[in-house]
Amino acid sequence: MSDIYRAKDLHLESAGISEPYVAIKVLLQQFSSIPEAKQILIKEARKTQQLSHPNIIRVYDVDSHENFHFIVMEWLDGETLDQVIKRAKPMGVPFKGAANLIQQIGEALAYAHKIGIVHTDLKPSNIILTRQGTIKVFDFGVARALKLNFDKYAVQDNEHSSPLSGFTPAYASFEQIEGQPPCATDDIFSFSCIIYELLSCKHPYQRIVANKVDLKTTPLKKPHHLSWLLWPTLKKGLAIKKDQRCDSCLLYTSPSPRDKRQ
């Protein structure tokens, strides 16, 4: 729904800041005359401004100029997790390298959930790993509200995988697909899929939409880089039904000493 630009903040430059850059997210012109789209941009800014956490992107301002509506936010130098996963093919990221990323994502989500904000469209392309090794999660809650995201890698399903679906089917929980109100366990399912992909470069359910998964024909298999000790926790996060899923991202943020050595 937007174009993203890198811009120079002249106030920061005049103050002698060595990297005076920000990112400006500008609503595409085809949406600029739609009141709902403008409100979603404002909602994204306000929602993210509530989230003061080192692993969540910072939003500085939201404004309009003539017919351009935009958010000014932290500029990030790095790559998205989907790029990290592609580079790690075919074996996946070793646990020692993935554990730090998993912990940062888990802490960001746990913080957001604690103050009542659910991401609703968590996926590798909505997470950036900076050159300094810091994880930044972004795009909180916008996708579900505006219903414009489309996962080109997902198994296509005419009912749930259209560009108007409102979430990314391959990472959406069973409950999201069934139209239930969003909750923290939706993010936990998406987060668990991301962990699985980091460790194996494969989707746990072969990108089959959650409400179409048949565990008899698509059984979960332990990623090579994950110990048997942690596999039950990840399996619980990947549970298709909400009542069988773990209810906290913090379960992933404290690997045992044995796993840290892997």
DACORBEL-V897706 format. One record per backbone hydrogen bond with DSSP energy under -0.5 kcal/mol. CO is the residue of the C=O (numbers start at 1). NH is the residue of the N-H. If there is no record, write none. Layout:
CO:NH + CO:NH
//
This chain:
1:28 + 3:26 + 5:24 + 7:9 + 7:22 + 8:10 + 9:13 + 10:14 + 11:15 + 12:17 + 13:16 + 17:20 + 19:21 + 20:9 + 21:75 + 22:7 + 23:25 + 23:73 + 24:5 + 24:26 + 25:27 + 25:71 + 26:3 + 28:31 + 28:32 + 29:32 + 31:34 + 33:35 + 34:38 + 35:39 + 36:40 + 37:41 + 38:42 + 39:43 + 40:44 + 41:45 + 42:46 + 43:47 + 44:48 + 45:49 + 46:50 + 47:50 + 48:51 + 50:52 + 51:53 + 53:56 + 55:137 + 58:60 + 58:74 + 61:72 + 63:70 + 65:68 + 68:65 + 69:27 + 70:63 + 71:25 + 71:73 + 72:60 + 72:61 + 73:23 + 76:78 + 77:131 + 79:129 + 80:83 + 80:84 + 81:85 + 82:86 + 83:87 + 84:88 + 86:89 + 88:91 + 88:92 + 94:97 + 94:98 + 95:99 + 96:100 + 97:101 + 98:102 + 99:103 + 100:104 + 101:105 + 102:106 + 103:107 + 104:108 + 105:109 + 106:110 + 107:111 + 108:112 + 109:113 + 110:114 + 111:115 + 112:115 + 112:117 + 113:116 + 119:141 + 123:126 + 124:81 + 124:82 + 124:127 + 126:138 + 127:81 + 128:130 + 128:136 + 129:79 + 130:133 + 134:130 + 136:128 + 137:57 + 139:141 + 141:145 + 142:146 + 143:147 + 149:166 + 150:152 + 151:154 + 157:161 + 162:165 + 167:169 + 168:171 + 168:172 + 169:172 + 169:210 + 172:210 + 173:177 + 174:178 + 175:180 + 176:179 + 183:186 + 183:187 + 184:188 + 185:189 + 186:190 + 187:191 + 188:192 + 189:193 + 190:194 + 191:195 + 192:196 + 193:197 + 194:198 + 195:199 + 196:200 + 197:201 + 198:93 + 199:225 + 203:206 + 205:208 + 207:155 + 209:212 + 209:213 + 210:213 + 213:215 + 214:217 + 214:218 + 223:226 + 227:230 + 227:231 + 228:232 + 230:233 + 230:234 + 231:235 + 232:236 + 233:237 + 234:238 + 236:239 + 240:174 + 241:244 + 242:245 + 248:251 + 249:252 + 250:253 + 256:260 + 257:261 + 259:262
//
